[in-house]
Every structure is written in C-alpha cells, then in structure tokens.
Amino acid sequence: MNFDLTEEQLMLQDTVGQAMQNECPITHLRTIFDGDSGHDPALWKTLAELGVVGLAIPEEYGGAGLEILDLAVTAETLGYHAAPGPFLGHVLASLAIAVGGSPEQKEKWLPGLASGERIGSVALAEDGGRWGPDQWQLAGGKHLSGRKEFVPSAAIADLLVVGLAGGGLAVVESDATGIQIEVVDGADLTRRFGHVDFDSTPCEVLEGEAAAQRMADVGRVLLAADAFGGSQRLLEMCVEYAKTREQFGVTIGHFQALKHQLASMALDVEPNRGLYWFAAYAQDHAPDEAERIAAIARAHIGDRFMQVARDAVEAHGGIGFTWECDVQIWFKRAMFNRAFLGTPSEDRERSLQLAGI
C-alpha cells in the first residue's frame, strides 16, 4: 500500500508553491503584513486562476471537486509561505454551502466562490470563546440579531456563513441591511479579524444538518496542515541562519547546543506530516474517526507549531525578538492557529469524549 501523496497532489503543492514564490516573496509579504488589510487582490486572483479557492467545490458549480486531503496539502503550502488573505474562511464557507445548501442556494453562491469573484468567510465565535456548533446561541430565522466575534476577513468578505443556535448555519450577504463590522487588531496580520453585529439582518438558512460539524472538522484539519507547513518553514529558516551567522570566527551551526536544538525541532515537525494527512483522509474515507482525528491533529500540531516558533526565536538570538526578523510572521501565525476554533485543550477533551474515555 502506498502511503505517500499522489503525483497529482505533489504537482498541486509544487504549482501553488511556485505561485507563492513568484507573487508573494518575503519582501512583498512584509509589505502586506505591515499594511492595512492583510489582503492582496492580485495574489487572490492568481490563486483563483489556479483553482485553489474552489478545490473542494463540486465540478458542476465551477470547482475542482477534489477531496479534503487535496485541500489540506494546499493549506500546508500556503502555511509554509504564510499566505495572506481570506483562504481559510473562504474554503470553509464554500464547504458549508456545498454540504448544507439547497440546489438553489448552491447555484446562487458556489459559482462565484469557486471563481474567486466573491469572497466568503465564516462567523462562528460568540462571547466567552463559544466556537462550537453545540455552543452557539445566536437565534436563527429569516433575520439575525446578535454578535459574532473574530470573523476572519470580515472587512472584505462578500458573504458570511453564520453559526446558529442548535448547530445550524445561515448565509448573510455583506450588503444586507443591519450589518456593522468592527475591525480587530490581531497578532497575525496575514489573516485579519473583525467583530460583526447583526441587527434584523436578512439571511438564508442552510438546511443540511451535518454541515456545521463537517465545516468545523475540516477547519481543524486545515489549521493542522497550515501549522505543519509553517513549522517546516521556521525550521528551514533556523538551519539557514545557523549556516550563515558567525560568532567567535565560526558559523553558529558548529555549536553543539544549537545542533541539538535544531535536531529537536526537526523531531517536533516531521512526524506531524502523517497525522494531518490521515486527519484529512478520514474526512472523506473514515467518517467514524473523522471528528476525533481532526481534533487530535489540530491540537497536537498547533501546539508543536507554537513550540517550534518559540525555539526559532531563541535560535535567532537577539534578532529573533524583533519586528525586523521574519520569524515573527510565522510566530504570530502559530498564535492564530492555536486560538481559532477553540483551544487545544478543548480539542483534546473532545477527542477523549469521542473515544469514550
């Protein structure tokens, strides 16, 4: 049995990686990081032309109709490059509509999302860190009144998939009446947040009962994949720095303590590859295990990403703590991945409950 990626998946990663190198090198990424929106329309257009933004949307609606593993390996590459913009919220919104929407709703929204002409996002969190479908309290119906917090790309999204009490979902278009967006100063400036208030805002409820949990589980898988890619990048940055930075007449890579630290970082990173692969695979092929493995993967790999980021700061010495050092971009991305959709401890508790422990 072959446990590696297919040639098509490897080609997908390579194509997305080349596009990121061409369209968003580190100099350009820094410009976006220091800018106001965290979004580059030209980069988004390139990803849309490659089909990245519609990978999991069915072919009949203009997407590629691929599996979650294809989406996850793409997320790994985007995490490696710290890709700015609305990818995460967009693909989760698209997935929710594809799973839970009626034929009319799919026809209405999915083609525009698949082409990238419309940007989607998800509005899930409520006051007190209530991220999960079983925690939402915003009442559904034909109109919404209430508040959602930490909505990714809220300021640029054309439509929002909103979590409702009882685990339901509804779609709200950004030009609907009664919407107010408060932009939030978050740590990760490649993925911006906003708080969204609804005041008798018109919406369309999605009827699919499994859409909310499916969306949340896939979100955890994509966060795990992004974290793995970011961890890889930080490790490579540390190795390159150790080869070029000199102290006492030699490069610091000669020092035994740093060698041990880099080896420990590598051991923290590489084993996570198979974990996120299986978590993504399970979404389409092992439904009985999918929710539990998604929670485990997100919690573990997210924690490892955070630890590798801390180690990378130390490996870069005094410069590692400065804004000028590129490590800080991935450090803050690790903070986002660890917080979005709830804490790692909540995911671990969920995995134990699902395992009957």
N, C-alpha and C positions, 0 to 999 in steps of 0.2 A: 504494500500500500504506500502511495506517495503522500507524504505529509507536508510537502512544500507547496508554494503558490504555483498557479498555472502560468504558462508563458504569457497569456493574455493579461493576467493580474500584474506580473512583473513589468510588462510593457506599459500598463496603465500607470504604475508607480513612476517608471522612468519618464514617461511623457509629462506627467504632472510636475515631476522634479525639474525637468528641463525648462518647463514653462515658468516655474517659480524662480529659477536661476536667471532667466532672461528678463522677466517682467518685474521681479521684486528682489534684487540683490540686497545685501545687508545695508548698503548706503541708502537705498530707496526705502527699505523697511524702517530705518531710523527716522526718515522724514515723516512717514505715516505715523510712527509711534509718537513723535513729537507734535503731530498735527492735531486738528480739532475733531475729526470724525472717525478715525481708525478704519477708513474705507477708501479703497482705490477703485473707482469705476472701471478704469482700463484693465486692471487685473481681474476684476469680476467678469468683464466681457470676455477676456481670454479663457477663463475657467468655464464660462458658459459655452463658448465655441468648442471647447474640448469635450463638452458633455458632462463635466464634473458635477455641475449643480443639479443635474437631473438623473444621476446614475440609478437611483432606486425608484424612479417614477416609471410606471408601465409604458411600454412602447406605444400603445395606442393613444397616449396623451403626450407624445413627443419626447419621452425619456428613453433611457437605455435599458430599463427593465432588468438590471443586474441585482445580485444578492447583497446582503449586508456585509459579507466579507470583502466584496469589491469596494463598497463604500468605506469600510474600515481601513483597508490598505491605502486608500486615498487620503483618509484623515491622518494616517501615520506620516505620509509625505508632507502634508500641509503643516503638521505639528513640527516636523523636522525644520521646516523653513519659517516657522512662526507666522504662518499666512494670516494677514489681517483681513477683516471683513466678516460678512454675515453667514459663512458656510454652515456652521453648526445649527443655528436657529432655522436657517432656510431648509436644510435637508430634513430636519425633524418636523417642521410644519408640512413639508411636502409628503412625508411618510404618513403623518396623521390623516391627511386628506385622502391619500391613496388607500389607506386601510379603513377609515371610518366614514368617508364621504359617500353620498348617493351618486349614481351615474351622472345626474345633472350637476352636482357640486364638483365632481371630478372634472367634468368637461368645462366647467366655468373657471376653475382655478389652476388645474395642473399644467395645461399647455404653457401658460405664462410663466409658471415657476420652473418648468423644465427648460425653457429657453433662457431663463435668467432675466427676462424683461421685467418680471415682477419679483420682488424680494419678499420672502416670508420669514416669520420668526415665531417663537412660542412664548406665551405669557403664562407662567406656571406658579412661581413662588408667591406666597402670601405672608403677611406679617407673622413674625415668630419663627421663620425658617420652615414654613409648611410647603414642601416641594412636591410631595407625592400625591397621586390621584385619590388616595384614601384620606388625605388631609385637607383638600381644597374645600373652601366654604363659600366661594362666590356663586350666588344663585344663578341658574340658567333660565332660559325662556327666550322670547323674541327680543328682549332688551337686557343689557347688562348694566349694573350699577355696583361699583366697588373698585378695588385697587389690586394691581399685580405689581410685584417688585422684581428687580433685577432681570428685566426683559432684554435679551441680547439684541443689539442692532435696532432698538425700538425707534430711534430717530429716523432711520432710513427705510424701515420695512413698509411694504405696501399692504400687507395683511398679517394678522396675528391669529394663531391658533391658541385659544384661551382655555385653561383648565377650569372645570366647573365642579360644584359640589356633587358628590356621588360618583366622581370619576368620569364625568362627561367632558366633551370638548365642543367649542363653538368657534366659528371663524368671524373675525371682525376686520373690515377693511379700514385702512388708515384714514381715509377721507370721510368716514362715518361721523355723524354728529356726536358730541359729548365725550370726545377723547382728549385727554391732556397728558402730555409726556414731560417728565422731569428727567433731564439728563443727569447721570450719576458719574462722579469721579471715581472710577475703579482703578485697581492696580494694573491690570492688563490692558494696555492701551491699544492692543491689536484687536480686541473684541470689546466694544463699548456697551454699556448697560443704560437702561432707563427705567424709571418707575412709571407705570401707566395707570391713570384713573379713568374709569368709565362712568358716565352719567346718563342713564337711559339710552345707552348706545345700541343701535340695531346690530343684530348678529344672526348667524345661521348655525344651528346646532348640527353637529355631526352625529349620525345615528349609530355608527359602529361601536359596540360595547367594548371591544378589545383594543381600540385604537390608542387610548391613553397609556395603558400599561406597555403596549408594544413600543410606543414612542419613547417612554421613559427608559425602557431597557436598551433600546438602540442608542439613546443618548449616552448611557453609561458606557456602552461599547465604544462609541466614537471618542469619548473622553479618554478611555484607556488607550486607544490607538494613538490619539494625539499626544498623550503623555509618553508613550513609548518612543515616538518619533522625536519629541523634544529632549528626552533623556539621551538618545543617541547623539543628537547634535551637541549637547553640552559635553558629553564625554569626548567627542572629537575635538571640540574647542580646547579642552583641557590638555589633551595629548599634543596638539599643535603648539599650544603655549609652552608646554614643557620642553619642546624641541627647540624653541627659539629664544626663550627668556634666559638670560645669563646672570649668574651670581658667582662670585669668587672665581671668575675666569672660566667657568664651565656652564653648560646649559643645566637648568634645574632638573631636567629629566634624569640626570645622573644620580640624584639624591635618592637613597633607598626609601626614605619615608614617603616621598611623593610617588615613587613607583608602586609602593604598597597601596597608597590611597587610590591611584588610578586603576589598579587591578581590582580593588574592592568595588569601585564604581562600575567597572565592566561586569562584574558578577551580579551587581544590583540590576543592571539593564537587560542583558541578553536573554536570561530565562523568561522574561515577560513577553517575548515575541509570541511563543506558542500559546500563552494564556489568552492574549487578546484575540489571536487567530481563532481559537476554539470558541471563545465567547461570541465572536461574530458568526462563525459557522453554525453555532447552536441556534441562533435566531431563525434560521431557515430550515435546519435539519434535525434539531434536537429540542423541540418545543417544551418538553417536560423539564429540561435542565436550563433553558434559556435565561429565565429571570434570575435564578440563583447564580449562574456563572457570570452574568453581566454585572451583578452586584460585587462579586468577588474580584473580578478583573478591574473594575473601576476603582475599588477601594485600595487594592494592593498596588497596582501600577501607578495610581495617583500619588500614593504615599512614597513610592520609590522615586518618582519624578521629583517630588519635593526634596527628598534627601539628596539626590544627585545634584539638584540645583544648589543646595547648601554647600555640598562638597566642592562644586565648581567654583563658587565664590571663594572658598578657602584656597583652592588650588591656584587661583589667580592672585593671591596675596592681597595687598592693599588696594590695587586697582579693581579687584573684584567687587568691592563695595560701592563703586562709583557709578554714576549715571552714564559716563562715557564708555564703560565696559559693556560689551554686548551680552554678557551673561545675564544682566538684569532683565533683558527682554524675556528670556525663557524662564527665569525665576518667577516673574510675575505671571507668566502663562501657567506655570505649575500651581500658583495660588488660585487662579481661576478654575482650573480643572479640579482642584481639591474641594472647591466650595459649590460649584454649580451642580444642581440636582440633589443637594444634601451632603452631609458629612460622610467620610469613610466609615466612621463608627456606626452610623445608621445603616449603611450598606452591609456591613458585617453582621449586624443584628438581623437584618432581613435575610441574609444568606443562611444564617443558623435556623431561623424560623422555617424557611422553605425546606431545609434539610431535616426538619422535625426534631431539632435539638433544643 
